[in-house]
Every structure is written in C-alpha cells, then in structure tokens.
C-alpha cells in the first residue's frame, strides 16, 4: 500500500500538553475507525509549529478526507517513493 507524508501547519503545537496530544490522537483514531482498514496511521513527528505524519492509504484523497473529517490541516500530502537510511550507502 502506498505510504504518504502529511505536513500539518499547526503553530505552537510543540508546546501542546500530553493531554492535548492524546486528545488529537484519539480524534484521529476515531476517524480512522470510521473510514475503515484501508487507511493506517503509522506515526507522527511533532515539531515546534508542524506535525509530520506518516500514513498508509490507497490514495491521497483518502488522506485528505481523514484530515477534513478530523479537523486537522493537511497542507501538503506527498507519496513516499523510496526510503533511504545509512544502510543504503553500503
């Protein structure tokens, strides 16, 4: 299944409390359950003003539907074409 990186502009999110992040995670998971097994949240990276999320889904349209339903921004949705790491150099 294709994997996507979603960039969410969320000013100040790095200062969010654990309770706020838990609530956002619960909202996301609830919407994912409603959308069905074709879309999966892998994990997210929270920075000062953005969240970068990794999802698996058959299309970017389903990613955007999730964001809209959950009330989260999806400023950029990019399909991952390849993954590299230090072992790629070997």
MDTraj code that builds the backbone (N, CA, C; nanometers):
import mdtraj as md
import numpy as np

residues = "UNK UNK UNK UNK UNK UNK UNK UNK UNK UNK UNK UNK UNK UNK UNK UNK UNK UNK UNK UNK UNK UNK UNK UNK UNK UNK UNK UNK UNK UNK UNK UNK UNK UNK UNK UNK UNK UNK UNK UNK UNK UNK UNK UNK UNK UNK UNK UNK UNK UNK UNK UNK UNK UNK UNK UNK UNK UNK UNK UNK UNK UNK UNK UNK UNK UNK UNK UNK UNK UNK UNK UNK UNK UNK UNK UNK UNK UNK UNK UNK UNK UNK UNK UNK UNK UNK UNK UNK UNK UNK".split()
xyz = np.array([
    [0.0844, -0.1175, 0.0000],
    [0.0000, 0.0000, 0.0000],
    [0.0890, 0.1240, 0.0000],
    [0.0523, 0.2266, -0.0749],
    [0.1322, 0.3490, -0.0761],
    [0.1442, 0.4121, 0.0624],
    [0.2560, 0.4765, 0.0841],
    [0.2802, 0.5469, 0.2098],
    [0.2919, 0.6960, 0.1783],
    [0.2423, 0.7799, 0.2690],
    [0.2395, 0.9234, 0.2481],
    [0.2984, 0.9970, 0.3673],
    [0.3573, 1.1143, 0.3390],
    [0.3995, 1.2080, 0.4423],
    [0.3028, 1.3252, 0.4354],
    [0.2407, 1.3573, 0.5493],
    [0.1476, 1.4687, 0.5574],
    [0.2120, 1.5775, 0.6420],
    [0.2175, 1.6977, 0.5889],
    [0.2709, 1.8122, 0.6623],
    [0.1530, 1.8958, 0.7101],
    [0.1461, 1.9151, 0.8414],
    [0.0369, 1.9909, 0.9010],
    [0.0936, 2.1160, 0.9688],
    [0.0580, 2.2331, 0.9177],
    [0.0987, 2.3586, 0.9812],
    [0.0107, 2.3807, 1.1033],
    [0.0725, 2.3786, 1.2205],
    [-0.0004, 2.3937, 1.3460],
    [0.0845, 2.4780, 1.4415],
    [0.0810, 2.6107, 1.4243],
    [0.1649, 2.6983, 1.5058],
    [0.1534, 2.6694, 1.6557],
    [0.2702, 2.6545, 1.7194],
    [0.2749, 2.6317, 1.8632],
    [0.2500, 2.4897, 1.9087],
    [0.2311, 2.3962, 1.8175],
    [0.1963, 2.2580, 1.8548],
    [0.3048, 2.1931, 1.9407],
    [0.4288, 2.2361, 1.9249],
    [0.5363, 2.1786, 2.0051],
    [0.5193, 2.2026, 2.1536],
    [0.4412, 2.3023, 2.1889],
    [0.4141, 2.3319, 2.3290],
    [0.2860, 2.2699, 2.3804],
    [0.2224, 2.1863, 2.2992],
    [0.0969, 2.1224, 2.3410],
    [0.1223, 2.0264, 2.4568],
    [0.0259, 2.0164, 2.5443],
    [0.0379, 1.9250, 2.6582],
    [0.0187, 1.7806, 2.6128],
    [0.0594, 1.6891, 2.6981],
    [0.0382, 1.5466, 2.6700],
    [-0.1108, 1.5179, 2.6549],
    [-0.1931, 1.5839, 2.7336],
    [-0.3386, 1.5635, 2.7253],
    [-0.3925, 1.6125, 2.5909],
    [-0.3415, 1.7264, 2.5428],
    [-0.3855, 1.7776, 2.4127],
    [-0.3454, 1.6832, 2.2998],
    [-0.2230, 1.6327, 2.3053],
    [-0.1772, 1.5388, 2.2019],
    [-0.2558, 1.4080, 2.2083],
    [-0.2879, 1.3640, 2.3293],
    [-0.3692, 1.2437, 2.3439],
    [-0.5068, 1.2652, 2.2823],
    [-0.5659, 1.3812, 2.3073],
    [-0.6975, 1.4108, 2.2510],
    [-0.6950, 1.4135, 2.0989],
    [-0.5918, 1.4746, 2.0419],
    [-0.5789, 1.4779, 1.8966],
    [-0.5615, 1.3368, 1.8412],
    [-0.4838, 1.2551, 1.9102],
    [-0.4629, 1.1161, 1.8683],
    [-0.5930, 1.0375, 1.8738],
    [-0.6708, 1.0602, 1.9774],
    [-0.7994, 0.9915, 1.9909],
    [-0.8948, 1.0320, 1.8791],
    [-0.8956, 1.1608, 1.8457],
    [-0.9798, 1.2074, 1.7347],
    [-0.9381, 1.1401, 1.6050],
    [-0.8072, 1.1379, 1.5790],
    [-0.7568, 1.0756, 1.4575],
    [-0.7956, 0.9285, 1.4502],
    [-0.7760, 0.8563, 1.5596],
    [-0.8071, 0.7128, 1.5618],
    [-0.9564, 0.6869, 1.5428],
    [-1.0394, 0.7720, 1.5978],
    [-1.1838, 0.7565, 1.5815],
    [-1.2234, 0.7715, 1.4345],
    [-1.1684, 0.8724, 1.3683],
    [-1.1978, 0.8932, 1.2265],
    [-1.1426, 0.7770, 1.1439],
    [-1.0236, 0.7292, 1.1776],
    [-0.9657, 0.6149, 1.1059],
    [-1.0559, 0.4928, 1.1163],
    [-1.1099, 0.4673, 1.2348],
    [-1.2011, 0.3527, 1.2514],
    [-1.3228, 0.3665, 1.1602],
    [-1.3755, 0.4883, 1.1509],
    [-1.4928, 0.5111, 1.0657],
    [-1.4603, 0.4961, 0.9176],
    [-1.3390, 0.5326, 0.8786],
    [-1.3004, 0.5240, 0.7376],
    [-1.2662, 0.3815, 0.6948],
    [-1.2346, 0.2954, 0.7889],
    [-1.2079, 0.1554, 0.7558],
    [-1.0603, 0.1221, 0.7480],
    [-1.0303, -0.0035, 0.7212],
    [-0.8928, -0.0540, 0.7305],
    [-0.7997, -0.0122, 0.6160],
    [-0.8506, 0.0547, 0.5146],
    [-0.7641, 0.0933, 0.4028],
    [-0.6676, 0.2052, 0.4375],
    [-0.6945, 0.2793, 0.5442],
    [-0.6072, 0.3896, 0.5835],
    [-0.5493, 0.3602, 0.7211],
    [-0.4181, 0.3776, 0.7338],
    [-0.3491, 0.3463, 0.8591],
    [-0.2550, 0.4600, 0.8958],
    [-0.2581, 0.4980, 1.0200],
    [-0.1646, 0.5969, 1.0731],
    [-0.0446, 0.5198, 1.1261],
    [0.0748, 0.5508, 1.0790],
    [0.1962, 0.4819, 1.1229],
    [0.2542, 0.5530, 1.2453],
    [0.2880, 0.6814, 1.2320],
    [0.3354, 0.7635, 1.3426],
    [0.3464, 0.9075, 1.2954],
    [0.3759, 0.9964, 1.3900],
    [0.3898, 1.1384, 1.3582],
    [0.5066, 1.1983, 1.4344],
    [0.5637, 1.3038, 1.3759],
    [0.6705, 1.3795, 1.4388],
    [0.6162, 1.5184, 1.4700],
    [0.6233, 1.5582, 1.5964],
    [0.5756, 1.6889, 1.6390],
    [0.6961, 1.7812, 1.6522],
    [0.6935, 1.8934, 1.5797],
    [0.7981, 1.9944, 1.5905],
    [0.7354, 2.1200, 1.6518],
    [0.8084, 2.2289, 1.6552],
    [0.7549, 2.3499, 1.7177],
    [0.6232, 2.3954, 1.6564],
    [0.6162, 2.3988, 1.5236],
    [0.4999, 2.4566, 1.4562],
    [0.4369, 2.3671, 1.3500],
    [0.4789, 2.2413, 1.3446],
    [0.4240, 2.1491, 1.2443],
    [0.4195, 2.0091, 1.3003],
    [0.3321, 1.9300, 1.2407],
    [0.3327, 1.7861, 1.2644],
    [0.3522, 1.7200, 1.1285],
    [0.4434, 1.6247, 1.1236],
    [0.4682, 1.5455, 1.0038],
    [0.4181, 1.4042, 1.0324],
    [0.3203, 1.3606, 0.9568],
    [0.2569, 1.2307, 0.9809],
    [0.2899, 1.1336, 0.8682],
    [0.3058, 1.0087, 0.9053],
    [0.3258, 0.9008, 0.8093],
    [0.1996, 0.8150, 0.8106],
    [0.1386, 0.8013, 0.6942],
    [0.0161, 0.7221, 0.6790],
    [0.0319, 0.6254, 0.5633],
    [-0.0440, 0.5183, 0.5680],
    [-0.0580, 0.4270, 0.4545],
    [-0.2028, 0.4359, 0.4084],
    [-0.2205, 0.4496, 0.2779],
    [-0.3552, 0.4600, 0.2217],
    [-0.3470, 0.4341, 0.0717],
    [-0.4586, 0.3966, 0.0106],
    [-0.4551, 0.3720, -0.1334],
    [-0.4445, 0.5000, -0.2170],
    [-0.4775, 0.6167, -0.1565],
    [-0.4730, 0.7411, -0.2332],
    [-0.4585, 0.8615, -0.1407],
    [-0.4121, 0.9712, -0.1973],
    [-0.4035, 1.0957, -0.1208],
    [-0.5425, 1.1504, -0.0907],
    [-0.6411, 1.1153, -0.1733],
    [-0.7786, 1.1611, -0.1481],
    [-0.8297, 1.1108, -0.0137],
    [-0.8002, 0.9862, 0.0193],
    [-0.8438, 0.9310, 0.1472],
    [-0.7707, 0.9988, 0.2635],
    [-0.6446, 1.0327, 0.2435],
    [-0.5685, 1.1071, 0.3446],
    [-0.6351, 1.2420, 0.3703],
    [-0.6701, 1.3111, 0.2631],
    [-0.7341, 1.4424, 0.2764],
    [-0.8733, 1.4314, 0.3394],
    [-0.9449, 1.3258, 0.3082],
    [-1.0764, 1.3032, 0.3696],
    [-1.0609, 1.2857, 0.5203],
    [-0.9614, 1.2087, 0.5610],
    [-0.9348, 1.1899, 0.7034],
    [-0.9077, 1.3237, 0.7707],
    [-0.8205, 1.4057, 0.7107],
    [-0.7847, 1.5347, 0.7691],
    [-0.9065, 1.6251, 0.7827],
    [-0.9861, 1.6311, 0.6777],
    [-1.1053, 1.7167, 0.6796],
    [-1.2047, 1.6702, 0.7859],
    [-1.2278, 1.5414, 0.7927],
    [-1.3233, 1.4868, 0.8897],
    [-1.2736, 1.5085, 1.0330],
    [-1.1444, 1.4911, 1.0540],
    [-1.0877, 1.5055, 1.1879],
    [-1.0679, 1.6521, 1.2274],
    [-1.0714, 1.7417, 1.1292],
    [-1.0498, 1.8827, 1.1578],
    [-0.9038, 1.9220, 1.1679],
    [-0.8168, 1.8440, 1.1032],
    [-0.6738, 1.8717, 1.1028],
    [-0.6336, 1.9314, 0.9678],
    [-0.5357, 2.0213, 0.9663],
    [-0.4860, 2.0692, 0.8368],
    [-0.4049, 1.9594, 0.7675],
    [-0.4039, 1.9636, 0.6377],
    [-0.3167, 1.8764, 0.5575],
    [-0.2583, 1.9671, 0.4498],
    [-0.1605, 2.0466, 0.4887],
    [-0.1053, 2.1476, 0.3996],
    [-0.0295, 2.0876, 0.2826],
    [0.0269, 1.9698, 0.3047],
    [0.0988, 1.9003, 0.1990],
    [0.0818, 1.7510, 0.2212],
    [0.0490, 1.6800, 0.1133],
    [0.0385, 1.5334, 0.1171],
    [0.1253, 1.4816, 0.0035],
    [0.2310, 1.4093, 0.0386],
    [0.3265, 1.3607, -0.0616],
    [0.3435, 1.2102, -0.0494],
    [0.3367, 1.1422, -0.1625],
    [0.3584, 0.9980, -0.1618],
    [0.5074, 0.9690, -0.1481],
    [0.5399, 0.8747, -0.0624],
    [0.6784, 0.8317, -0.0436],
    [0.7152, 0.7418, -0.1614],
    [0.8209, 0.7763, -0.2291],
    [0.8653, 0.6994, -0.3454],
    [0.9736, 0.5975, -0.3105],
    [1.0488, 0.6270, -0.2043],
    [1.1542, 0.5366, -0.1620],
    [1.1954, 0.5751, -0.0223],
    [1.2591, 0.4855, 0.0487],
    [1.3104, 0.5109, 0.1823],
    [1.4587, 0.4794, 0.1809],
    [1.5383, 0.5739, 0.2323],
    [1.6814, 0.5504, 0.2431],
    [1.7245, 0.5735, 0.3872],
    [1.8346, 0.5126, 0.4237],
    [1.8932, 0.5287, 0.5575],
    [2.0423, 0.4984, 0.5442],
    [2.1162, 0.5007, 0.6541],
    [2.2604, 0.4777, 0.6429],
    [2.2971, 0.3452, 0.5747],
    [2.2129, 0.2435, 0.5851],
    [2.2458, 0.1172, 0.5216],
    [2.2369, 0.1250, 0.3694],
    [2.1704, 0.2270, 0.3163],
    [2.1631, 0.2457, 0.1719],
    [2.3025, 0.2698, 0.1147],
    [2.3904, 0.3261, 0.1935],
    [2.5267, 0.3575, 0.1483],
    [2.6162, 0.2346, 0.1403],
    [2.5737, 0.1245, 0.1968],
    [2.6587, 0.0049, 0.1994],
    [2.6523, -0.0731, 0.0707],
])
top = md.Topology()
chain = top.add_chain()
for i, resn in enumerate(residues, 1):
    res = top.add_residue(resn, chain, resSeq=i)
    for name in ("N", "CA", "C"):
        top.add_atom(name, md.element.get_by_symbol(name[0]), res)
traj = md.Trajectory(xyz[None], top)
